[in-house]
Amino acid sequence: MSADLEQIALIRSQTLALIAQITAAPKPSYNIDGQQVAWGDYLRQLQQTVDWCNRKLAEGRPCELRSQAFT
């Protein structure tokens, strides 16, 4: 695996760990002194990061295509 793909796999693993922490003890969204904290949005961003990592890892994997010609 290339260094880039290893880095992406690490990002994916770390993001999944964050998702596990957040979903183990869910918190409500809140607003303090004008600063908005939206846990649902944060979770959605983490899920999008995992999806991106999955796509990049899939692109980097070798694949084999089989075809058959008919005459």
C-alpha positions as a Markdown table, in Angstrom:
| # | Residue | x | y | z |
|---|---|---|---|---|
| 1 | Met | 0.0 | 0.0 | 0.0 |
| 2 | Ser | 1.4 | 3.4 | -0.9 |
| 3 | Ala | 2.1 | 6.0 | 1.8 |
| 4 | Asp | -0.9 | 8.1 | 0.6 |
| 5 | Leu | -3.3 | 5.2 | 1.0 |
| 6 | Glu | -1.8 | 4.4 | 4.4 |
| 7 | Gln | -2.5 | 7.9 | 5.5 |
| 8 | Ile | -6.0 | 7.8 | 4.2 |
| 9 | Ala | -6.6 | 4.5 | 6.0 |
| 10 | Leu | -5.3 | 6.2 | 9.2 |
| 11 | Ile | -7.6 | 9.1 | 8.7 |
| 12 | Arg | -10.5 | 6.7 | 8.3 |
| 13 | Ser | -9.6 | 4.8 | 11.4 |
| 14 | Gln | -9.3 | 8.0 | 13.5 |
| 15 | Thr | -12.6 | 9.3 | 12.2 |
| 16 | Leu | -14.4 | 6.1 | 13.0 |
| 17 | Ala | -13.0 | 6.3 | 16.5 |
| 18 | Leu | -14.4 | 9.8 | 16.9 |
| 19 | Ile | -17.8 | 8.6 | 15.6 |
| 20 | Ala | -17.8 | 5.8 | 18.1 |
| 21 | Gln | -17.0 | 8.3 | 20.9 |
| 22 | Ile | -19.7 | 10.8 | 19.8 |
| 23 | Thr | -22.4 | 8.1 | 19.4 |
| 24 | Ala | -21.6 | 6.4 | 22.7 |
| 25 | Ala | -22.5 | 9.5 | 24.6 |
| 26 | Pro | -24.6 | 11.8 | 22.4 |
| 27 | Lys | -24.8 | 15.4 | 23.3 |
| 28 | Pro | -27.4 | 18.0 | 22.3 |
| 29 | Ser | -26.6 | 20.9 | 20.1 |
| 30 | Tyr | -26.3 | 24.2 | 21.9 |
| 31 | Asn | -25.4 | 27.9 | 21.6 |
| 32 | Ile | -23.1 | 29.7 | 24.1 |
| 33 | Asp | -22.3 | 33.4 | 23.8 |
| 34 | Gly | -23.1 | 33.3 | 20.1 |
| 35 | Gln | -21.0 | 30.2 | 19.4 |
| 36 | Gln | -23.1 | 27.4 | 17.9 |
| 37 | Val | -22.2 | 23.8 | 18.6 |
| 38 | Ala | -24.2 | 21.4 | 16.4 |
| 39 | Trp | -23.3 | 17.8 | 17.2 |
| 40 | Gly | -25.5 | 16.4 | 14.4 |
| 41 | Asp | -23.7 | 18.5 | 11.8 |
| 42 | Tyr | -20.3 | 17.4 | 13.2 |
| 43 | Leu | -21.3 | 13.8 | 13.1 |
| 44 | Arg | -22.5 | 14.2 | 9.5 |
| 45 | Gln | -19.1 | 15.8 | 8.5 |
| 46 | Leu | -17.3 | 12.9 | 10.1 |
| 47 | Gln | -19.4 | 10.4 | 8.2 |
| 48 | Gln | -18.7 | 12.3 | 5.0 |
| 49 | Thr | -15.0 | 12.0 | 5.8 |
| 50 | Val | -15.3 | 8.2 | 6.2 |
| 51 | Asp | -17.2 | 8.0 | 2.9 |
| 52 | Trp | -14.4 | 10.1 | 1.1 |
| 53 | Cys | -11.7 | 7.8 | 2.6 |
| 54 | Asn | -13.6 | 4.7 | 1.4 |
| 55 | Arg | -13.8 | 6.1 | -2.1 |
| 56 | Lys | -10.1 | 7.0 | -2.2 |
| 57 | Leu | -9.1 | 3.6 | -0.8 |
| 58 | Ala | -11.3 | 1.8 | -3.3 |
| 59 | Glu | -9.7 | 3.8 | -6.2 |
| 60 | Gly | -6.2 | 2.8 | -5.0 |
| 61 | Arg | -6.9 | -0.9 | -4.8 |
| 62 | Pro | -5.9 | -3.0 | -7.8 |
| 63 | Cys | -8.7 | -4.6 | -9.6 |
| 64 | Glu | -9.0 | -7.3 | -12.2 |
| 65 | Leu | -11.5 | -7.1 | -15.0 |
| 66 | Arg | -12.4 | -10.3 | -16.8 |
| 67 | Ser | -14.0 | -10.2 | -20.2 |
| 68 | Gln | -15.0 | -12.8 | -22.8 |
| 69 | Ala | -15.3 | -12.2 | -26.5 |
| 70 | Phe | -18.0 | -13.9 | -28.5 |
| 71 | Thr | -17.7 | -14.6 | -32.2 |
